[in-house]
Structure formats: C-alpha cells, structure tokens
Amino acid sequence: MNQSTQQDLRQILGKFLTGVTVVTTIDQHDVPVGFTANSFTSVSLDPPLILVCLAQSAGLASVFRRATSFAINILSVDQEVISNGFARKDADRFAQVAWQQKVTGSPVIEGCAAWLDCEMYEKIIAGDHVILIGKILDAEKMALYPLGYYQGRYCAIDLPEETLSLLERRKSVHSTTGILVDHDDQLLFIEQSDGRFDVPRAEPGGEGDESRINAAMTKLGIEVHNKVLFSVVEGRHHQRISIYYRCNVEPGEPLPSTAKYFKMEALPIDQLARPDLAHVLKRYLEEKNSGQFGIYVGDEHQGHIEQIAERKI
Ligand SMILES: Cc1cc2nc3c(=O)[nH]c(=O)nc-3n(C[C@H](O)[C@H](O)[C@H](O)COP(=O)(O)O)c2cc1C
C-alpha cells in the first residue's frame, strides 16, 4: 500500500468513533508503564475478554510482550491531558496522575470513567501490531462520561449542545464552581467571615474543572474522589453561571478550622452565603435520597435534569 492510500485508510478508519484508554502494566523493574490506545474493544463475555492492539514499534512493545497482566483505563471526558501525556515519547507519564494498583498489580488511574484489570490471556502478532487479549479479573465504572476520539480529534459525547455551550460560555461571563463534598452522609461547608456558610469553591480560570477542583481541595488539605457534574445554573440576565460538582472524600481527613461537615438533615440552609445554593442543596438531598443523580441545567427557577446512570460494578 502506498503512502497516499495509507493516509486515505487512516481517514476512513477515523470515521469509527472510539473512546480513549490508557493501557498500563508494571515492568520488570516494578515501574508503572502505560500508553494511550483507542484500539480497545470487548471480545467475549464468557470468559470475559477484551483486546487492545499495540504497535510492535512502540517503545513499550517489549514490556507488554513480557507482561502477565495489564489494566485498561477508560479515560473520562476531562482526561484529554492524560491521553496526550501517555502518547508522548519519553514523557514521565505517571508523574501527572494519581494511580493505585489493583488485583493484578497493574496501575489504575484516578478519575477514569471505568477500569478493567486483566490477566494476559493471549498475544497475537498481527501485521505491525501485537494484539493483547486480556481476561478481566476485576472492573469498575464511575459516574463519569468517557472521552471520545474521532478523525484524529478528541470529542465529547457527554451533554447536549445546549449544556456544552453554556459550560463554554461561562469562560466569558462571571462564573463560579462550587464543590459538594459528601462524606458519610454529611456535606462540607466553609464558614465565611460574616458567619454564613458556602460550599468549597474552585478558583476561576486555569486548566479545566478537574484540576481547579483538585487545587481548591488541596488547599483545604482534602483529597476528593468521584467528581461528577451536578448542575449548571445560569443567573438572571445571563450575566453569571454557577457550576456545581459533587464528589466524595475518604474518611478521617483533618479539616481546617473554617471547614465543617453538616449532616444532611441539618444543612445550614438559613445561613447560606449565596442564594443559588439553597436550590442546589435541596436537589442534592432529593437525588441522594432517590439514589439517582442527574445534572440540572437551567436558572434558579426553571430548568431540566439530564439523567445519567450512577452505579458501580
Ligand atoms: C488517541 C490515541 C490513540 C492511540 N491508540 C493507539 C493504539 O491503539 N495502539 C498503539 O500502539 N498506539 C496508539 N497510540 C499511540 C501511542 O499512545 C504512542 O505512540 C505511544 O504511547 C508512543 O510511545 P513509545 O514512546 O513507547 O513508542 C494512540 C495515541 C493516541 C493519542
């Protein structure tokens, strides 16, 4: 096949919309390694098998040929930076991510939409790639939308255009990002100088919501997990947009003196620093009770809820 037909083929194959994964393992020196791959697909349910194709020319090809296990990290919509990082040559790929080892010892990256921990089932050389077939030993999905990939570009399949444009527009108007931190049926609030309470807030600007939330929570000395968009509230006259995320925190984190957890049935509704917060908290309580969270899009009085499933396997 000549160069131009190869290029045509790339474009034709690029019409197939995929997600993006990072395939990880531990090398013979116990060092975590991984690469970005969109050639992931499911193969069989019984036994539970998946596959991913790795270029034989890749720097990590010899490591994966020797590996006895690997993990597939299905990236979430905010993890474009991670995808690029794990496709870059010679980068210290794990420097930028939080990860932990699962049952096979393969690294699982925090904030993925889902992960699958696999033992190596079979390796098949196919042309210039090796097909790695993994048998799934453990897996989990999070309530996060996946990152998409189409014609050589990232894409989001997460929210309707209307919501995405509202999210985009907040960069040009006054906006604020509130964080609902749920710990053991309690929500975290920060006492303001006037004695009223607000939820933690991320600073405006910066590198996307995930890193802004992480930065805000690190300032409080708290590590949060499972960050999920909860609402996009437009203020009157379209001058202001408030975003809220919900997330969880591990027990036992020490808190700064201004931070305080309130039980769900005793939230400081009458002492809130911001009027839009009451609406957000009321919905949080309702949806938490129902066990099904969605994403509210609208203003303080009127809007609709985008429903997404939230369940772990
Ligand atoms: C979105 C995306 C998908 C990719 N999919 C694959 C893939 O399925 N298989 C593969 O071998 N490389 C794939 N790559 C390229 C590898 O991630 C990249 O070439 C590799 O990590 C380079 O590492 P090396 O320095 O180890 O050769 C993909 C890259 C990107 C950005």
The ligand as a Gaussian input file, in Angstrom:
#p B3LYP/6-31G(d) Opt

LIG

0 1
 C       -5.903000       8.841000      20.907000
 C       -4.715000       7.942000      20.705000
 C       -4.915000       6.595000      20.450000
 C       -3.836000       5.736000      20.259000
 N       -4.054000       4.410000      20.058000
 C       -3.026000       3.559000      19.946000
 C       -3.235000       2.147000      19.831000
 O       -4.357000       1.680000      19.831000
 N       -2.149000       1.347000      19.718000
 C       -0.882000       1.838000      19.738000
 O        0.056000       1.055000      19.639000
 N       -0.650000       3.169000      19.845000
 C       -1.670000       4.025000      19.963000
 N       -1.456000       5.373000      20.129000
 C       -0.100000       5.875000      20.109000
 C        0.619000       5.559000      21.380000
 O       -0.022000       6.025000      22.536000
 C        2.025000       6.217000      21.278000
 O        2.538000       6.016000      20.021000
 C        2.920000       5.576000      22.201000
 O        2.490000       5.790000      23.505000
 C        4.318000       6.151000      21.986000
 O        5.075000       5.545000      22.957000
 P        6.537000       4.930000      22.782000
 O        7.436000       6.071000      23.079000
 O        6.514000       3.890000      23.836000
 O        6.694000       4.376000      21.393000
 C       -2.525000       6.249000      20.302000
 C       -2.330000       7.603000      20.569000
 C       -3.401000       8.438000      20.765000
 C       -3.186000       9.898000      21.076000

